[in-house]
Amino acid sequence: MANIASARKRIRQTAKRTARNTARKSRMRTFIKKVETAVEAGDHGAAREALRLAQPEIQRAATKGVIHHNTVARKISRLSARVKALAPA
């Protein structure tokens, strides 16, 4: 256990930041799962709406430093490709 005040403070900050980042990542995964569920159900309208809501949430995770920007680009690209493939011809 840390004895120095600054080290104790650093531990508190790390715990707070870890909890915040975990919540952000979990929220992002939930939004992604909603899109994937709609795609698997074959519901184009619901999938588009879910993607529209998920996109800013995923990008926010990158802005806050939870995940890398390229990871965001890849995830959004793959999700939108799957949604686009459902489009009624």
N, CA, C and O atoms as a CHARMM CRD file, in Angstrom:
* protein
*
  356
    1    1 MET  N      0.84400  -1.18800   0.00000 PROA 1      0.00000
    2    1 MET  CA     0.00000   0.00000   0.00000 PROA 1      0.00000
    3    1 MET  C      0.88700   1.24700   0.00000 PROA 1      0.00000
    4    1 MET  O      1.97000   1.26000   0.58500 PROA 1      0.00000
    5    2 ALA  N      0.40100   2.28800  -0.66800 PROA 2      0.00000
    6    2 ALA  CA     1.17300   3.51700  -0.78700 PROA 2      0.00000
    7    2 ALA  C      1.19600   4.28200   0.53700 PROA 2      0.00000
    8    2 ALA  O      0.18100   4.37300   1.22700 PROA 2      0.00000
    9    3 ASN  N      2.34400   4.82200   0.87800 PROA 3      0.00000
   10    3 ASN  CA     2.49300   5.60700   2.10500 PROA 3      0.00000
   11    3 ASN  C      2.51700   7.10600   1.84400 PROA 3      0.00000
   12    3 ASN  O      2.18400   7.90500   2.72000 PROA 3      0.00000
   13    4 ILE  N      2.91000   7.47600   0.64300 PROA 4      0.00000
   14    4 ILE  CA     3.05700   8.88900   0.31200 PROA 4      0.00000
   15    4 ILE  C      1.71100   9.42600  -0.18200 PROA 4      0.00000
   16    4 ILE  O      0.97600   8.74400  -0.89700 PROA 4      0.00000
   17    5 ALA  N      1.41200  10.65100   0.21400 PROA 5      0.00000
   18    5 ALA  CA     0.11000  11.26100  -0.09800 PROA 5      0.00000
   19    5 ALA  C     -0.14900  11.31900  -1.60100 PROA 5      0.00000
   20    5 ALA  O     -1.25000  11.01600  -2.06000 PROA 5      0.00000
   21    6 SER  N      0.86200  11.70600  -2.35500 PROA 6      0.00000
   22    6 SER  CA     0.67800  11.82400  -3.80500 PROA 6      0.00000
   23    6 SER  C      0.41400  10.45200  -4.43800 PROA 6      0.00000
   24    6 SER  O     -0.33300  10.34900  -5.41000 PROA 6      0.00000
   25    7 ALA  N      1.02300   9.41100  -3.88800 PROA 7      0.00000
   26    7 ALA  CA     0.80500   8.05700  -4.39400 PROA 7      0.00000
   27    7 ALA  C     -0.60900   7.59200  -4.07100 PROA 7      0.00000
   28    7 ALA  O     -1.24800   6.92000  -4.88100 PROA 7      0.00000
   29    8 ARG  N     -1.10200   7.95700  -2.86400 PROA 8      0.00000
   30    8 ARG  CA    -2.47700   7.60300  -2.49100 PROA 8      0.00000
   31    8 ARG  C     -3.47000   8.30100  -3.40800 PROA 8      0.00000
   32    8 ARG  O     -4.46500   7.71500  -3.83500 PROA 8      0.00000
   33    9 LYS  N     -3.18300   9.55400  -3.70000 PROA 9      0.00000
   34    9 LYS  CA    -4.04500  10.32400  -4.59600 PROA 9      0.00000
   35    9 LYS  C     -4.04500   9.69700  -5.99400 PROA 9      0.00000
   36    9 LYS  O     -5.08600   9.58600  -6.64100 PROA 9      0.00000
   37   10 ARG  N     -2.86900   9.29600  -6.43800 PROA 10     0.00000
   38   10 ARG  CA    -2.73600   8.68300  -7.76000 PROA 10     0.00000
   39   10 ARG  C     -3.56000   7.39200  -7.83200 PROA 10     0.00000
   40   10 ARG  O     -4.18000   7.11200  -8.85800 PROA 10     0.00000
   41   11 ILE  N     -3.57000   6.61700  -6.76300 PROA 11     0.00000
   42   11 ILE  CA    -4.36300   5.38000  -6.70400 PROA 11     0.00000
   43   11 ILE  C     -5.84800   5.70300  -6.82400 PROA 11     0.00000
   44   11 ILE  O     -6.58200   5.02400  -7.54200 PROA 11     0.00000
   45   12 ARG  N     -6.29400   6.75900  -6.10500 PROA 12     0.00000
   46   12 ARG  CA    -7.70600   7.16700  -6.17700 PROA 12     0.00000
   47   12 ARG  C     -8.06600   7.60400  -7.59500 PROA 12     0.00000
   48   12 ARG  O     -9.11700   7.23700  -8.12000 PROA 12     0.00000
   49   13 GLN  N     -7.18200   8.39200  -8.20700 PROA 13     0.00000
   50   13 GLN  CA    -7.43700   8.88000  -9.55900 PROA 13     0.00000
   51   13 GLN  C     -7.52000   7.72200 -10.55500 PROA 13     0.00000
   52   13 GLN  O     -8.39400   7.69900 -11.42200 PROA 13     0.00000
   53   14 THR  N     -6.61000   6.77300 -10.42300 PROA 14     0.00000
   54   14 THR  CA    -6.58000   5.62500 -11.32400 PROA 14     0.00000
   55   14 THR  C     -7.84900   4.80000 -11.19300 PROA 14     0.00000
   56   14 THR  O     -8.41300   4.35500 -12.19300 PROA 14     0.00000
   57   15 ALA  N     -8.29900   4.59500  -9.96200 PROA 15     0.00000
   58   15 ALA  CA    -9.51800   3.81600  -9.73100 PROA 15     0.00000
   59   15 ALA  C    -10.72300   4.50900 -10.36000 PROA 15     0.00000
   60   15 ALA  O    -11.56800   3.86500 -10.98100 PROA 15     0.00000
   61   16 LYS  N    -10.79300   5.82000 -10.19400 PROA 16     0.00000
   62   16 LYS  CA   -11.90700   6.59900 -10.74500 PROA 16     0.00000
   63   16 LYS  C    -11.89600   6.53800 -12.27800 PROA 16     0.00000
   64   16 LYS  O    -12.92700   6.33100 -12.91700 PROA 16     0.00000
   65   17 ARG  N    -10.70000   6.72400 -12.84400 PROA 17     0.00000
   66   17 ARG  CA   -10.54600   6.71800 -14.29900 PROA 17     0.00000
   67   17 ARG  C    -10.85300   5.34000 -14.87700 PROA 17     0.00000
   68   17 ARG  O    -11.48700   5.23300 -15.92600 PROA 17     0.00000
   69   18 THR  N    -10.40500   4.28600 -14.19600 PROA 18     0.00000
   70   18 THR  CA   -10.65700   2.91800 -14.65600 PROA 18     0.00000
   71   18 THR  C    -12.14500   2.63300 -14.68700 PROA 18     0.00000
   72   18 THR  O    -12.65200   2.04500 -15.64300 PROA 18     0.00000
   73   19 ALA  N    -12.84900   3.04900 -13.63600 PROA 19     0.00000
   74   19 ALA  CA   -14.29900   2.83400 -13.58100 PROA 19     0.00000
   75   19 ALA  C    -15.00000   3.58200 -14.71100 PROA 19     0.00000
   76   19 ALA  O    -15.91600   3.05000 -15.33900 PROA 19     0.00000
   77   20 ARG  N    -14.57000   4.80400 -14.96600 PROA 20     0.00000
   78   20 ARG  CA   -15.17800   5.61200 -16.02600 PROA 20     0.00000
   79   20 ARG  C    -14.93800   4.97600 -17.39300 PROA 20     0.00000
   80   20 ARG  O    -15.85500   4.87600 -18.20900 PROA 20     0.00000
   81   21 ASN  N    -13.70200   4.54700 -17.63500 PROA 21     0.00000
   82   21 ASN  CA   -13.35900   3.93500 -18.92000 PROA 21     0.00000
   83   21 ASN  C    -14.09100   2.61900 -19.12000 PROA 21     0.00000
   84   21 ASN  O    -14.53200   2.31800 -20.23000 PROA 21     0.00000
   85   22 THR  N    -14.22600   1.83100 -18.06000 PROA 22     0.00000
   86   22 THR  CA   -14.95300   0.56200 -18.14500 PROA 22     0.00000
   87   22 THR  C    -16.40100   0.81300 -18.51900 PROA 22     0.00000
   88   22 THR  O    -16.96500   0.10300 -19.35200 PROA 22     0.00000
   89   23 ALA  N    -17.00500   1.82500 -17.90500 PROA 23     0.00000
   90   23 ALA  CA   -18.40000   2.16900 -18.20000 PROA 23     0.00000
   91   23 ALA  C    -18.54500   2.60600 -19.64800 PROA 23     0.00000
   92   23 ALA  O    -19.49200   2.21200 -20.32900 PROA 23     0.00000
   93   24 ARG  N    -17.60800   3.42000 -20.12000 PROA 24     0.00000
   94   24 ARG  CA   -17.66800   3.88800 -21.52300 PROA 24     0.00000
   95   24 ARG  C    -17.55600   2.72300 -22.49800 PROA 24     0.00000
   96   24 ARG  O    -18.30800   2.63500 -23.46900 PROA 24     0.00000
   97   25 LYS  N    -16.61400   1.83900 -22.22900 PROA 25     0.00000
   98   25 LYS  CA   -16.39200   0.69200 -23.11000 PROA 25     0.00000
   99   25 LYS  C    -17.61700  -0.22100 -23.11600 PROA 25     0.00000
  100   25 LYS  O    -18.02000  -0.72600 -24.16400 PROA 25     0.00000
  101   26 SER  N    -18.20100  -0.42500 -21.94400 PROA 26     0.00000
  102   26 SER  CA   -19.38700  -1.26500 -21.81700 PROA 26     0.00000
  103   26 SER  C    -20.55500  -0.65000 -22.58800 PROA 26     0.00000
  104   26 SER  O    -21.27700  -1.35000 -23.29800 PROA 26     0.00000
  105   27 ARG  N    -20.73300   0.65200 -22.44400 PROA 27     0.00000
  106   27 ARG  CA   -21.80600   1.35900 -23.14900 PROA 27     0.00000
  107   27 ARG  C    -21.62600   1.23400 -24.65800 PROA 27     0.00000
  108   27 ARG  O    -22.59000   1.00700 -25.38900 PROA 27     0.00000
  109   28 MET  N    -20.38600   1.38300 -25.11800 PROA 28     0.00000
  110   28 MET  CA   -20.09000   1.25300 -26.53900 PROA 28     0.00000
  111   28 MET  C    -20.44200  -0.14800 -27.03700 PROA 28     0.00000
  112   28 MET  O    -21.05400  -0.30200 -28.09400 PROA 28     0.00000
  113   29 ARG  N    -20.04900  -1.17300 -26.26200 PROA 29     0.00000
  114   29 ARG  CA   -20.32900  -2.55000 -26.64600 PROA 29     0.00000
  115   29 ARG  C    -21.83000  -2.82200 -26.71300 PROA 29     0.00000
  116   29 ARG  O    -22.29200  -3.56400 -27.57900 PROA 29     0.00000
  117   30 THR  N    -22.58500  -2.22200 -25.79900 PROA 30     0.00000
  118   30 THR  CA   -24.03800  -2.38500 -25.78600 PROA 30     0.00000
  119   30 THR  C    -24.64300  -1.83000 -27.07300 PROA 30     0.00000
  120   30 THR  O    -25.49900  -2.47000 -27.68500 PROA 30     0.00000
  121   31 PHE  N    -24.20500  -0.64700 -27.48300 PROA 31     0.00000
  122   31 PHE  CA   -24.71700  -0.04100 -28.71500 PROA 31     0.00000
  123   31 PHE  C    -24.35200  -0.88400 -29.93000 PROA 31     0.00000
  124   31 PHE  O    -25.16200  -1.04000 -30.84300 PROA 31     0.00000
  125   32 ILE  N    -23.13800  -1.42900 -29.94800 PROA 32     0.00000
  126   32 ILE  CA   -22.70500  -2.28900 -31.05600 PROA 32     0.00000
  127   32 ILE  C    -23.57100  -3.54100 -31.10600 PROA 32     0.00000
  128   32 ILE  O    -23.98600  -3.98200 -32.17800 PROA 32     0.00000
  129   33 LYS  N    -23.83800  -4.10600 -29.93800 PROA 33     0.00000
  130   33 LYS  CA   -24.64400  -5.32800 -29.86300 PROA 33     0.00000
  131   33 LYS  C    -26.06200  -5.08700 -30.38400 PROA 33     0.00000
  132   33 LYS  O    -26.64900  -5.96700 -31.01300 PROA 33     0.00000
  133   34 LYS  N    -26.61700  -3.89100 -30.12200 PROA 34     0.00000
  134   34 LYS  CA   -27.95400  -3.55300 -30.61400 PROA 34     0.00000
  135   34 LYS  C    -27.97900  -3.55700 -32.14200 PROA 34     0.00000
  136   34 LYS  O    -28.93200  -4.03600 -32.75500 PROA 34     0.00000
  137   35 VAL  N    -26.91800  -3.01600 -32.74900 PROA 35     0.00000
  138   35 VAL  CA   -26.82400  -3.00600 -34.21300 PROA 35     0.00000
  139   35 VAL  C    -26.72900  -4.43600 -34.72900 PROA 35     0.00000
  140   35 VAL  O    -27.44000  -4.81200 -35.66100 PROA 35     0.00000
  141   36 GLU  N    -25.85300  -5.23400 -34.12200 PROA 36     0.00000
  142   36 GLU  CA   -25.65800  -6.61200 -34.57500 PROA 36     0.00000
  143   36 GLU  C    -26.92200  -7.44000 -34.41900 PROA 36     0.00000
  144   36 GLU  O    -27.21700  -8.27900 -35.26900 PROA 36     0.00000
  145   37 THR  N    -27.66700  -7.22000 -33.35200 PROA 37     0.00000
  146   37 THR  CA   -28.91900  -7.94000 -33.13400 PROA 37     0.00000
  147   37 THR  C    -29.93000  -7.59600 -34.22400 PROA 37     0.00000
  148   37 THR  O    -30.60400  -8.48000 -34.75200 PROA 37     0.00000
  149   38 ALA  N    -30.03300  -6.30800 -34.56000 PROA 38     0.00000
  150   38 ALA  CA   -30.95700  -5.87400 -35.61300 PROA 38     0.00000
  151   38 ALA  C    -30.54600  -6.44200 -36.96700 PROA 38     0.00000
  152   38 ALA  O    -31.40200  -6.81300 -37.77100 PROA 38     0.00000
  153   39 VAL  N    -29.23600  -6.51300 -37.22200 PROA 39     0.00000
  154   39 VAL  CA   -28.74500  -7.06200 -38.49600 PROA 39     0.00000
  155   39 VAL  C    -29.08000  -8.54800 -38.57900 PROA 39     0.00000
  156   39 VAL  O    -29.53500  -9.02900 -39.61600 PROA 39     0.00000
  157   40 GLU  N    -28.85400  -9.27200 -37.48500 PROA 40     0.00000
  158   40 GLU  CA   -29.14900 -10.71200 -37.47800 PROA 40     0.00000
  159   40 GLU  C    -30.63400 -10.98700 -37.63300 PROA 40     0.00000
  160   40 GLU  O    -31.03000 -12.00000 -38.20900 PROA 40     0.00000
  161   41 ALA  N    -31.46200 -10.07100 -37.11100 PROA 41     0.00000
  162   41 ALA  CA   -32.91000 -10.22000 -37.25000 PROA 41     0.00000
  163   41 ALA  C    -33.35600  -9.88900 -38.67400 PROA 41     0.00000
  164   41 ALA  O    -34.45900 -10.25000 -39.08500 PROA 41     0.00000
  165   42 GLY  N    -32.49400  -9.20200 -39.42200 PROA 42     0.00000
  166   42 GLY  CA   -32.81000  -8.85400 -40.81000 PROA 42     0.00000
  167   42 GLY  C    -33.65700  -7.60700 -40.92900 PROA 42     0.00000
  168   42 GLY  O    -34.23400  -7.35500 -41.98700 PROA 42     0.00000
  169   43 ASP  N    -33.74600  -6.82500 -39.87600 PROA 43     0.00000
  170   43 ASP  CA   -34.56200  -5.60800 -39.85600 PROA 43     0.00000
  171   43 ASP  C    -33.70700  -4.40900 -40.26800 PROA 43     0.00000
  172   43 ASP  O    -32.95200  -3.86500 -39.46200 PROA 43     0.00000
  173   44 HSD  N    -33.83500  -4.00700 -41.53200 PROA 44     0.00000
  174   44 HSD  CA   -32.98700  -2.94400 -42.06500 PROA 44     0.00000
  175   44 HSD  C    -33.23200  -1.60900 -41.36000 PROA 44     0.00000
  176   44 HSD  O    -32.28200  -0.90700 -41.01300 PROA 44     0.00000
  177   45 GLY  N    -34.49100  -1.25900 -41.14900 PROA 45     0.00000
  178   45 GLY  CA   -34.83600   0.02100 -40.51100 PROA 45     0.00000
  179   45 GLY  C    -34.27900   0.11800 -39.10000 PROA 45     0.00000
  180   45 GLY  O    -33.68100   1.12600 -38.72400 PROA 45     0.00000
  181   46 ALA  N    -34.48000  -0.93700 -38.32800 PROA 46     0.00000
  182   46 ALA  CA   -33.99100  -0.94500 -36.94600 PROA 46     0.00000
  183   46 ALA  C    -32.46600  -0.93100 -36.91400 PROA 46     0.00000
  184   46 ALA  O    -31.86700  -0.28800 -36.05100 PROA 46     0.00000
  185   47 ALA  N    -31.83900  -1.63600 -37.85000 PROA 47     0.00000
  186   47 ALA  CA   -30.38000  -1.68700 -37.91400 PROA 47     0.00000
  187   47 ALA  C    -29.81400  -0.30400 -38.23600 PROA 47     0.00000
  188   47 ALA  O    -28.82500   0.12500 -37.64100 PROA 47     0.00000
  189   48 ARG  N    -30.45000   0.38900 -39.18400 PROA 48     0.00000
  190   48 ARG  CA   -29.99300   1.74200 -39.53900 PROA 48     0.00000
  191   48 ARG  C    -30.11100   2.69200 -38.36300 PROA 48     0.00000
  192   48 ARG  O    -29.20700   3.48100 -38.08800 PROA 48     0.00000
  193   49 GLU  N    -31.24700   2.60400 -37.66800 PROA 49     0.00000
  194   49 GLU  CA   -31.47100   3.47700 -36.51500 PROA 49     0.00000
  195   49 GLU  C    -30.46600   3.16600 -35.39700 PROA 49     0.00000
  196   49 GLU  O    -29.92000   4.07400 -34.77100 PROA 49     0.00000
  197   50 ALA  N    -30.23700   1.88500 -35.16200 PROA 50     0.00000
  198   50 ALA  CA   -29.28300   1.47500 -34.12900 PROA 50     0.00000
  199   50 ALA  C    -27.88100   1.95300 -34.48200 PROA 50     0.00000
  200   50 ALA  O    -27.13800   2.39300 -33.60400 PROA 50     0.00000
  201   51 LEU  N    -27.51300   1.87300 -35.75500 PROA 51     0.00000
  202   51 LEU  CA   -26.19100   2.33500 -36.19800 PROA 51     0.00000
  203   51 LEU  C    -26.07700   3.85000 -36.04100 PROA 51     0.00000
  204   51 LEU  O    -25.03400   4.36900 -35.64200 PROA 51     0.00000
  205   52 ARG  N    -27.16300   4.54700 -36.36100 PROA 52     0.00000
  206   52 ARG  CA   -27.17400   6.00800 -36.23000 PROA 52     0.00000
  207   52 ARG  C    -26.93300   6.42900 -34.78200 PROA 52     0.00000
  208   52 ARG  O    -26.26900   7.43300 -34.52600 PROA 52     0.00000
  209   53 LEU  N    -27.47200   5.66000 -33.83500 PROA 53     0.00000
  210   53 LEU  CA   -27.28000   5.95400 -32.41100 PROA 53     0.00000
  211   53 LEU  C    -25.91500   5.46900 -31.90700 PROA 53     0.00000
  212   53 LEU  O    -25.32700   6.07400 -31.01000 PROA 53     0.00000
  213   54 ALA  N    -25.42300   4.38000 -32.48600 PROA 54     0.00000
  214   54 ALA  CA   -24.16900   3.78200 -32.02100 PROA 54     0.00000
  215   54 ALA  C    -22.94500   4.57200 -32.47300 PROA 54     0.00000
  216   54 ALA  O    -21.95000   4.65600 -31.75300 PROA 54     0.00000
  217   55 GLN  N    -23.02400   5.14500 -33.65900 PROA 55     0.00000
  218   55 GLN  CA   -21.85900   5.81100 -34.24300 PROA 55     0.00000
  219   55 GLN  C    -21.25100   6.88400 -33.33400 PROA 55     0.00000
  220   55 GLN  O    -20.05000   6.83000 -33.07300 PROA 55     0.00000
  221   56 PRO  N    -22.02400   7.85200 -32.84200 PROA 56     0.00000
  222   56 PRO  CA   -21.40400   8.86300 -31.97600 PROA 56     0.00000
  223   56 PRO  C    -20.87700   8.27500 -30.66600 PROA 56     0.00000
  224   56 PRO  O    -19.88100   8.75100 -30.12100 PROA 56     0.00000
  225   57 GLU  N    -21.54500   7.24700 -30.17300 PROA 57     0.00000
  226   57 GLU  CA   -21.11400   6.61700 -28.92300 PROA 57     0.00000
  227   57 GLU  C    -19.74700   5.94900 -29.10300 PROA 57     0.00000
  228   57 GLU  O    -18.88000   6.04100 -28.23500 PROA 57     0.00000
  229   58 ILE  N    -19.57200   5.27700 -30.24500 PROA 58     0.00000
  230   58 ILE  CA   -18.29800   4.61000 -30.54000 PROA 58     0.00000
  231   58 ILE  C    -17.20000   5.65800 -30.72500 PROA 58     0.00000
  232   58 ILE  O    -16.08800   5.49700 -30.22100 PROA 58     0.00000
  233   59 GLN  N    -17.52000   6.72900 -31.44900 PROA 59     0.00000
  234   59 GLN  CA   -16.52900   7.77800 -31.69100 PROA 59     0.00000
  235   59 GLN  C    -16.15100   8.50600 -30.40600 PROA 59     0.00000
  236   59 GLN  O    -15.01200   8.94500 -30.24600 PROA 59     0.00000
  237   60 ARG  N    -17.11200   8.63100 -29.49100 PROA 60     0.00000
  238   60 ARG  CA   -16.83300   9.28500 -28.21300 PROA 60     0.00000
  239   60 ARG  C    -15.80300   8.48100 -27.41300 PROA 60     0.00000
  240   60 ARG  O    -14.96700   9.05100 -26.71300 PROA 60     0.00000
  241   61 ALA  N    -15.87400   7.15600 -27.52700 PROA 61     0.00000
  242   61 ALA  CA   -14.91300   6.30400 -26.81700 PROA 61     0.00000
  243   61 ALA  C    -13.48800   6.60900 -27.28500 PROA 61     0.00000
  244   61 ALA  O    -12.55200   6.60800 -26.48500 PROA 61     0.00000
  245   62 ALA  N    -13.33200   6.86800 -28.58300 PROA 62     0.00000
  246   62 ALA  CA   -11.99900   7.19100 -29.11000 PROA 62     0.00000
  247   62 ALA  C    -11.57300   8.57900 -28.65700 PROA 62     0.00000
  248   62 ALA  O    -10.41100   8.79100 -28.31000 PROA 62     0.00000
  249   63 THR  N    -12.50600   9.52100 -28.65900 PROA 63     0.00000
  250   63 THR  CA   -12.19800  10.88400 -28.24400 PROA 63     0.00000
  251   63 THR  C    -11.72000  10.91200 -26.79900 PROA 63     0.00000
  252   63 THR  O    -10.82900  11.68500 -26.44800 PROA 63     0.00000
  253   64 LYS  N    -12.31500  10.06500 -25.96500 PROA 64     0.00000
  254   64 LYS  CA   -11.95800  10.02100 -24.55100 PROA 64     0.00000
  255   64 LYS  C    -10.73500   9.13200 -24.29100 PROA 64     0.00000
  256   64 LYS  O    -10.28300   9.01900 -23.15200 PROA 64     0.00000
  257   65 GLY  N    -10.20500   8.50700 -25.33600 PROA 65     0.00000
  258   65 GLY  CA    -8.98200   7.73000 -25.19500 PROA 65     0.00000
  259   65 GLY  C     -9.19600   6.30600 -24.71000 PROA 65     0.00000
  260   65 GLY  O     -8.24800   5.65000 -24.27800 PROA 65     0.00000
  261   66 VAL  N    -10.42900   5.82100 -24.77500 PROA 66     0.00000
  262   66 VAL  CA   -10.70600   4.46200 -24.31500 PROA 66     0.00000
  263   66 VAL  C    -10.24000   3.44400 -25.35100 PROA 66     0.00000
  264   66 VAL  O     -9.67100   2.40900 -25.00500 PROA 66     0.00000
  265   67 ILE  N    -10.48900   3.75000 -26.63300 PROA 67     0.00000
  266   67 ILE  CA   -10.01500   2.88000 -27.71900 PROA 67     0.00000
  267   67 ILE  C     -9.36300   3.74200 -28.79600 PROA 67     0.00000
  268   67 ILE  O     -9.52800   4.96200 -28.81400 PROA 67     0.00000
  269   68 HSD  N     -8.63000   3.10400 -29.68100 PROA 68     0.00000
  270   68 HSD  CA    -7.87700   3.80200 -30.72900 PROA 68     0.00000
  271   68 HSD  C     -8.80600   4.27800 -31.84400 PROA 68     0.00000
  272   68 HSD  O     -9.83900   3.66200 -32.10600 PROA 68     0.00000
  273   69 HSD  N     -8.43100   5.37700 -32.49600 PROA 69     0.00000
  274   69 HSD  CA    -9.24500   5.94400 -33.57700 PROA 69     0.00000
  275   69 HSD  C     -9.40200   4.96900 -34.74100 PROA 69     0.00000
  276   69 HSD  O    -10.47200   4.89900 -35.34500 PROA 69     0.00000
  277   70 ASN  N     -8.35900   4.22400 -35.05800 PROA 70     0.00000
  278   70 ASN  CA    -8.45400   3.26500 -36.16200 PROA 70     0.00000
  279   70 ASN  C     -9.41100   2.12500 -35.82200 PROA 70     0.00000
  280   70 ASN  O    -10.09000   1.59700 -36.70300 PROA 70     0.00000
  281   71 THR  N     -9.46400   1.75200 -34.56000 PROA 71     0.00000
  282   71 THR  CA   -10.39900   0.71300 -34.12700 PROA 71     0.00000
  283   71 THR  C    -11.82700   1.18900 -34.34600 PROA 71     0.00000
  284   71 THR  O    -12.68400   0.42600 -34.79100 PROA 71     0.00000
  285   72 VAL  N    -12.07400   2.44600 -34.03300 PROA 72     0.00000
  286   72 VAL  CA   -13.39500   3.04200 -34.23900 PROA 72     0.00000
  287   72 VAL  C    -13.75200   3.01800 -35.71500 PROA 72     0.00000
  288   72 VAL  O    -14.85500   2.61700 -36.08800 PROA 72     0.00000
  289   73 ALA  N    -12.82100   3.44500 -36.54900 PROA 73     0.00000
  290   73 ALA  CA   -13.06100   3.48100 -37.99200 PROA 73     0.00000
  291   73 ALA  C    -13.39100   2.08500 -38.51000 PROA 73     0.00000
  292   73 ALA  O    -14.30600   1.91400 -39.31500 PROA 73     0.00000
  293   74 ARG  N    -12.64500   1.09700 -38.04700 PROA 74     0.00000
  294   74 ARG  CA   -12.86100  -0.28100 -38.49100 PROA 74     0.00000
  295   74 ARG  C    -14.22800  -0.79300 -38.04600 PROA 74     0.00000
  296   74 ARG  O    -14.95700  -1.39300 -38.83600 PROA 74     0.00000
  297   75 LYS  N    -14.57300  -0.55800 -36.78500 PROA 75     0.00000
  298   75 LYS  CA   -15.84600  -1.04800 -36.25300 PROA 75     0.00000
  299   75 LYS  C    -17.02900  -0.41500 -36.97700 PROA 75     0.00000
  300   75 LYS  O    -17.96500  -1.11200 -37.36900 PROA 75     0.00000
  301   76 ILE  N    -16.98700   0.91100 -37.15700 PROA 76     0.00000
  302   76 ILE  CA   -18.08000   1.60900 -37.82200 PROA 76     0.00000
  303   76 ILE  C    -18.18000   1.17100 -39.26800 PROA 76     0.00000
  304   76 ILE  O    -19.28000   0.98200 -39.78700 PROA 76     0.00000
  305   77 SER  N    -17.04400   1.00800 -39.92200 PROA 77     0.00000
  306   77 SER  CA   -17.02900   0.58300 -41.31900 PROA 77     0.00000
  307   77 SER  C    -17.66800  -0.79400 -41.48000 PROA 77     0.00000
  308   77 SER  O    -18.48700  -1.00300 -42.37500 PROA 77     0.00000
  309   78 ARG  N    -17.29500  -1.72600 -40.61700 PROA 78     0.00000
  310   78 ARG  CA   -17.83100  -3.08600 -40.71500 PROA 78     0.00000
  311   78 ARG  C    -19.30900  -3.13400 -40.37500 PROA 78     0.00000
  312   78 ARG  O    -20.07500  -3.85600 -41.01300 PROA 78     0.00000
  313   79 LEU  N    -19.71400  -2.36100 -39.36700 PROA 79     0.00000
  314   79 LEU  CA   -21.12900  -2.33800 -38.99900 PROA 79     0.00000
  315   79 LEU  C    -21.96600  -1.73100 -40.12600 PROA 79     0.00000
  316   79 LEU  O    -23.02000  -2.26500 -40.47100 PROA 79     0.00000
  317   80 SER  N    -21.50300  -0.62400 -40.69900 PROA 80     0.00000
  318   80 SER  CA   -22.27000   0.01700 -41.76100 PROA 80     0.00000
  319   80 SER  C    -22.32500  -0.84200 -43.01900 PROA 80     0.00000
  320   80 SER  O    -23.31300  -0.81100 -43.75200 PROA 80     0.00000
  321   81 ALA  N    -21.27300  -1.60400 -43.26900 PROA 81     0.00000
  322   81 ALA  CA   -21.27900  -2.52100 -44.42900 PROA 81     0.00000
  323   81 ALA  C    -22.32600  -3.61000 -44.22400 PROA 81     0.00000
  324   81 ALA  O    -23.03200  -3.98700 -45.15900 PROA 81     0.00000
  325   82 ARG  N    -22.42300  -4.11500 -42.98600 PROA 82     0.00000
  326   82 ARG  CA   -23.42500  -5.15500 -42.69000 PROA 82     0.00000
  327   82 ARG  C    -24.83400  -4.59600 -42.78400 PROA 82     0.00000
  328   82 ARG  O    -25.73800  -5.27900 -43.26500 PROA 82     0.00000
  329   83 VAL  N    -25.03400  -3.35800 -42.33000 PROA 83     0.00000
  330   83 VAL  CA   -26.35600  -2.72400 -42.39900 PROA 83     0.00000
  331   83 VAL  C    -26.71400  -2.46000 -43.85500 PROA 83     0.00000
  332   83 VAL  O    -27.85300  -2.67100 -44.27200 PROA 83     0.00000
  333   84 LYS  N    -25.73300  -1.99600 -44.62300 PROA 84     0.00000
  334   84 LYS  CA   -25.96100  -1.68100 -46.03100 PROA 84     0.00000
  335   84 LYS  C    -26.32200  -2.92300 -46.82900 PROA 84     0.00000
  336   84 LYS  O    -27.11000  -2.85000 -47.77200 PROA 84     0.00000
  337   85 ALA  N    -25.75200  -4.06500 -46.45700 PROA 85     0.00000
  338   85 ALA  CA   -26.04200  -5.31700 -47.14200 PROA 85     0.00000
  339   85 ALA  C    -27.48800  -5.74400 -46.94500 PROA 85     0.00000
  340   85 ALA  O    -28.01900  -6.51100 -47.74800 PROA 85     0.00000
  341   86 LEU  N    -28.13400  -5.25800 -45.88400 PROA 86     0.00000
  342   86 LEU  CA   -29.54200  -5.57700 -45.62800 PROA 86     0.00000
  343   86 LEU  C    -30.49700  -4.75700 -46.47600 PROA 86     0.00000
  344   86 LEU  O    -31.68000  -5.08200 -46.57900 PROA 86     0.00000
  345   87 ALA  N    -29.98200  -3.68200 -47.08700 PROA 87     0.00000
  346   87 ALA  CA   -30.83500  -2.71900 -47.79100 PROA 87     0.00000
  347   87 ALA  C    -31.78900  -3.40500 -48.74400 PROA 87     0.00000
  348   87 ALA  O    -31.38200  -4.27000 -49.51900 PROA 87     0.00000
  349   88 PRO  N    -33.06500  -3.02300 -48.69400 PROA 88     0.00000
  350   88 PRO  CA   -34.03800  -3.61300 -49.62200 PROA 88     0.00000
  351   88 PRO  C    -33.70800  -3.22800 -51.05800 PROA 88     0.00000
  352   88 PRO  O    -33.50000  -2.05200 -51.35700 PROA 88     0.00000
  353   89 ALA  N    -33.66200  -4.19400 -51.92800 PROA 89     0.00000
  354   89 ALA  CA   -33.26100  -3.96000 -53.31500 PROA 89     0.00000
  355   89 ALA  C    -34.34800  -3.30600 -54.12800 PROA 89     0.00000
  356   89 ALA  O    -34.15800  -3.04500 -55.31600 PROA 89     0.00000
